[in-house]
Amino acid sequence: MRTTVTLDPDVATKLKQLAHKSRRSFKAVLNESLRRGLAAQARSATASPFVVEPHSGGFRPGVDPAKLNQLVDQLETEDFARESHR
């Protein structure tokens, strides 16, 4: 089929570069690029949607949230002391 298409300058440049690099005609590179783009679009349309499954949050058994705050304070104090001695 013969048709007229107006390509954006950046697209035309990339197609010309690819044709030159691969030693194929502009027409062959354009057709291959269109086929790949259409195939990728068809694949993404039929792909199953990504689903996030929620899980219960919270702490593991035996972890005391109050002690976590104490641990954070202790680590910050140790970091401060280490930085002060440099």
Secondary structure, DSSP 8 states (H G I E B T S, - for coil): --------HHHHHHHHHHHHHHT--HHHHHHHHHHHHHHHHHHHHHS----------S--TT--HHHHHHHHHHHHHHHHHHHHT-
